[in-house]
Amino acid sequence: AFDRKQRAFYYVRVLENPTCRWSTWDAVRAGATPHPDLPRFIQERAWTSPIWFTPR
């Protein structure tokens, strides 16, 4: 829980659920086999900048 009296540092990293690559979707729609050298799924990542909180 957030405590206004405590100094804090927050940093967030996020992993998306794996999803099909656009090239996989294109191959499926075209009735072709996806390219064997490419992964069929990708997992995007995101992160935030550090957030500092100093009580006053």
NORLINDA-V514707 format. One record per run of one state. SS is the DSSP state (@ for helix, = for strand, . for the rest). FROM is the first residue (numbers start at 1). LEN is the number of residues. Records with the same first field share a line. If there is no record, write none. Layout:
# NORLINDA-V514707
SS = FROM-LEN ; FROM-LEN
This chain:
# NORLINDA-V514707
. = 1-7 ; 11-2 ; 16-3 ; 21-1 ; 31-10 ; 43-2 ; 48-3 ; 54-3
= = 8-3 ; 13-3 ; 19-2 ; 41-2 ; 45-3 ; 51-3
@ = 22-9
